[in-house]
Amino acid sequence: MYKSKLPKLNNCTIGIIGLGYVGLPLAIKIANQKSCLLSKKRNNRKVIGYDIDKDRVNELNKGIDKKNIFSKKTISIPKNISFTSHKKLLLNIEVFIITVPTPINTENQPDLSYLKRASKIVAECIKEKDYKCINPIIIYESTVYPGVTEEICIPLIEKISGKKHNCKNYNDSFYSGYSPERINPGDSNNTLDSITKVTSGCNKKVASWVDKFYGSFISAGTYKASNIKVAEAAKIIENTQRDINIALVNELAILFKKLNINTKDVLDAANTKWNFQKYSPGLVGGHCIGVDPYYLTFKAKEIGFNTKLISAGRNINDYMHKYLFHQILSQLEKTKKVMKLVDVLLLGISYKSNCGDIRNSQLISLVENLKKENMKITIVDPLVNKDEVFNKIGLISVDTIPSNKQYSIIIFALNHKEFKKITKKEIANISNENTLIFDLTNNLSGEKVFNL
Ligand SMILES: NC(=O)c1ccc[n+]([C@@H]2O[C@H](COP(=O)([O-])OP(=O)(O)OC[C@H]3O[C@@H](n4cnc5c(N)ncnc54)[C@H](O)[C@@H]3O)[C@@H](O)[C@H]2O)c1
């Protein structure tokens, strides 16, 4: 009879599967941590960052990160890390951490294809290797609805690898854990290192291993959830709660506009009460807040439960870019402008401030609608990948405001740090008394400024 043996905390080989916003900082953090924060023991860890995107791997090997995750042109790569898209290099991995995308499809349903593909890759690797001495641990970090790890990913790995999950006295068993990532791109205060890491494992011993592992390099410490489903659900409700809070102020903003009441003034007044939670109306995009609630509603539906509030929040927030578009059209109607003569300046195209990610950006949807009206649109966003923007909407984005023209509409869409340098004089030079100003950043006020 064999006794299971977990990898050595300080001396193990770690494979990060998926080198995006979550995987890359994690890989670099683990590799850079020279001693354990808990035991102070020296670490002798090797990290292999694996991604199916060969271009991404080639760029990372040159120190280039086109996602600008660290807001630096080049990143320094620790010696004990290597980036690859060759599966073979994963054969000696003892701890797999899966950080691949979990988007939604066109029907707003979970698209688990990336997760399944990553699980398949891991399964093929553990199948190849005879883990006589050490049983590998597979930790998922991708955001999922409760049950995905244990009911979908693990059975898939068991089937492909032929190995048994969580089987104490079995030579070739493997173990699993779940630790959601909670980073907030574009936010330099709340980072991987400063956010408590929720951890979990498939049994007590593994949960404790996973917790100690993250505790060994996350300064903010860890929180050991009672099981994997709890950890999965905790992550998903964090973003669901935020989605609903924003949906409420968005609905109020639409109502107050109809009542001719200034929403910001109302929120400022209400905020003087000790237990009022202040949120601002806005466009919810990206791959977390605008996506995660759909994972939860999907799971609820699967068991026959109708989530009324969560779904209502999603509907409201998904509608906001159309609401903004209609606001723009209705203001233009008053000026009786011919649409093809309308020049729009859009300051920001990514899904949120100080972040270059354009996935699920509602500003992209807004531009698509403005384009259908034949308006000419100038997009300024120094943070985004220009090729990505062009491939998505067929328009070239620029880093700075072209100063040779006057615009009919200026939309202050995002609060990128770079936009703080824009002066009033600069705006005065590119606008006139008929220019319509739309401000989604809550920085501008005045009779001529339209807010959400
Ligand atoms: N970005 C965030 O702010 C954030 C925050 C918290 C949680 N999350 C969650 O983390 C997960 C990853 O998000 P992200 O933003 O890092 O995604 P991302 O798109 O930035 O990166 C994912 C990477 O995985 C790679 N990939 C896809 N399939 C693969 C496979 N089978 N094998 C290896 N690599 C593969 C892609 O090429 C890409 O480089 C998602 O579930 C997301 O919801 C993201």
PDBQT file of the ligand as one rigid body, heavy atoms in Angstrom, charges set to zero:
ROOT
HETATM    1  N1  LIG A 501      -8.000  39.889 -15.252  1.00  0.00    +0.000 N 
HETATM    2  C1  LIG A 501      -8.493  40.062 -14.047  1.00  0.00    +0.000 C 
HETATM    3  O1  LIG A 501      -8.524  41.160 -13.525  1.00  0.00    +0.000 OA
HETATM    4  C2  LIG A 501      -9.014  38.918 -13.240  1.00  0.00    +0.000 A 
HETATM    5  C3  LIG A 501      -9.222  39.103 -11.864  1.00  0.00    +0.000 A 
HETATM    6  C4  LIG A 501      -9.676  38.041 -11.120  1.00  0.00    +0.000 A 
HETATM    7  C5  LIG A 501      -9.949  36.830 -11.732  1.00  0.00    +0.000 A 
HETATM    8  N2  LIG A 501      -9.776  36.691 -13.075  1.00  0.00    +0.000 N 
HETATM    9  C6  LIG A 501     -10.072  35.390 -13.665  1.00  0.00    +0.000 C 
HETATM   10  O2  LIG A 501      -8.846  34.748 -13.960  1.00  0.00    +0.000 OA
HETATM   11  C7  LIG A 501      -8.946  33.971 -15.139  1.00  0.00    +0.000 C 
HETATM   12  C8  LIG A 501      -7.891  34.399 -16.138  1.00  0.00    +0.000 C 
HETATM   13  O3  LIG A 501      -8.152  35.740 -16.513  1.00  0.00    +0.000 OA
HETATM   14  P1  LIG A 501      -7.069  36.657 -17.236  1.00  0.00    +0.000 P 
HETATM   15  O4  LIG A 501      -7.630  38.036 -17.218  1.00  0.00    +0.000 OA
HETATM   16  O5  LIG A 501      -5.731  36.415 -16.656  1.00  0.00    +0.000 OA
HETATM   17  O6  LIG A 501      -7.137  36.082 -18.707  1.00  0.00    +0.000 OA
HETATM   18  P2  LIG A 501      -6.145  36.477 -19.914  1.00  0.00    +0.000 P 
HETATM   19  O7  LIG A 501      -6.934  36.329 -21.141  1.00  0.00    +0.000 OA
HETATM   20  O8  LIG A 501      -5.454  37.762 -19.629  1.00  0.00    +0.000 OA
HETATM   21  O9  LIG A 501      -5.044  35.336 -19.871  1.00  0.00    +0.000 OA
HETATM   22  C9  LIG A 501      -5.303  34.013 -20.066  1.00  0.00    +0.000 C 
HETATM   23  C10 LIG A 501      -4.133  33.378 -20.786  1.00  0.00    +0.000 C 
HETATM   24  O10 LIG A 501      -4.414  31.988 -20.858  1.00  0.00    +0.000 OA
HETATM   25  C11 LIG A 501      -3.970  31.527 -22.117  1.00  0.00    +0.000 C 
HETATM   26  N3  LIG A 501      -4.646  30.271 -22.386  1.00  0.00    +0.000 N 
HETATM   27  C12 LIG A 501      -5.900  30.053 -22.837  1.00  0.00    +0.000 A 
HETATM   28  N4  LIG A 501      -6.154  28.748 -22.899  1.00  0.00    +0.000 NA
HETATM   29  C13 LIG A 501      -5.025  28.106 -22.490  1.00  0.00    +0.000 A 
HETATM   30  C14 LIG A 501      -4.656  26.753 -22.321  1.00  0.00    +0.000 A 
HETATM   31  N5  LIG A 501      -5.488  25.761 -22.598  1.00  0.00    +0.000 N 
HETATM   32  N6  LIG A 501      -3.416  26.476 -21.891  1.00  0.00    +0.000 NA
HETATM   33  C15 LIG A 501      -2.544  27.465 -21.609  1.00  0.00    +0.000 A 
HETATM   34  N7  LIG A 501      -2.834  28.765 -21.742  1.00  0.00    +0.000 NA
HETATM   35  C16 LIG A 501      -4.059  29.073 -22.168  1.00  0.00    +0.000 A 
HETATM   36  C17 LIG A 501      -4.275  32.646 -23.077  1.00  0.00    +0.000 C 
HETATM   37  O11 LIG A 501      -3.500  32.556 -24.238  1.00  0.00    +0.000 OA
HETATM   38  C18 LIG A 501      -3.947  33.872 -22.225  1.00  0.00    +0.000 C 
HETATM   39  O12 LIG A 501      -2.616  34.293 -22.403  1.00  0.00    +0.000 OA
HETATM   40  C19 LIG A 501     -10.392  34.144 -15.622  1.00  0.00    +0.000 C 
HETATM   41  O13 LIG A 501     -11.176  33.128 -15.081  1.00  0.00    +0.000 OA
HETATM   42  C20 LIG A 501     -10.795  35.462 -15.006  1.00  0.00    +0.000 C 
HETATM   43  O14 LIG A 501     -12.183  35.562 -14.818  1.00  0.00    +0.000 OA
HETATM   44  C21 LIG A 501      -9.294  37.704 -13.836  1.00  0.00    +0.000 A 
ENDROOT
TORSDOF 0
